Amino acid sequence: MIEDVETLVKQISHGVYVIGVGKGDCQNAFTAAWVMQVSFDPLLLAISINPEHYSYQLLQESGVCTVNVLAQHQYALAEHFGRSAKDKMAGFQWQTAESGAPVLSESLAFFDCQISHYADAGDHKIAICKVVAAAKLNQGWPLLYSQTGNMDGSAELYG
């Protein structure tokens, strides 16, 4: 048995990101905290995504995404994109990456990615993403997952 698993898991440092998925008119974005670099050459990132979500379908169809790094003061953005809602991208400024995936203009930085492959990971899928472009967009410090409290409702998910 693991006591206080929610608190212990939040000791694993990782940031909070908005993942932009899709191409053309069919786009969406979602909040992710399970993102990490997994290779230097080629530069690969791994993102974890719930296969039940609409964004997973778009990710599979388009084969591209962006990883947008949120700043410490952007907790409200993390919360907003963590919800399921129609047209949740409205009201924000977006750019289009070389791949065609959406880039959140107010993020600190973004990584434009092509999906290399997927792996099963319990109740999620891991998408291994090859970085094809990246840029810094704004100044600031990244938002850490540990700074979000129970925004994602994860406290109830640990059994």
NORTA-V694714 format. One line per field, one symbol per residue. phi: phi as a letter, one per 20 degrees, with the letter a starting at -180 (. if undefined). psi: psi as a letter, one per 20 degrees, with the letter a starting at -180 (. if undefined). burial: I if it has 9 or more other C-alpha atoms within 8 Angstrom, else O. A space follows every 10 residues. Layout:
phi=???
psi=???
burial=???
This chain:
phi=.delgfffff fffaeccdee cobmfdcbbb ecdecbfcae bffcddcdbf feegffffff femcacddee egedgffgfg feeebflfef ncecddfgfo ffdfgeffbb cecdfeaccf bmecdddede fdaabedbeq dffegfeeld gemfgeefe
psi=qoplhggghi iopqapqpop qrqcinqrqq pqimpqpiqg oropqpqpqp iiqhhgghgg ghjqrqoppq rhjkghgggg iiqpqpliiq jqpqrprhii qqpohjrgrq ppqppgrqqq mcjrqppppp piqqqphrqa qqpqhiiick hjjhhiip.
burial=OOOOOIOOOI OOOIIIIIII IIIOOOIIII IIIIIOIOOO OOIIIIIIII IOOOIIIIIO OIIIIIIIII IIOIIOOIIO IIOOOOOIOO OOOOOIIOII IIIIIOIIII IIIIIOOIOO OOOIIIIIII IOOIOOIOOO OIIIIIOOOO OOOIOOOOO
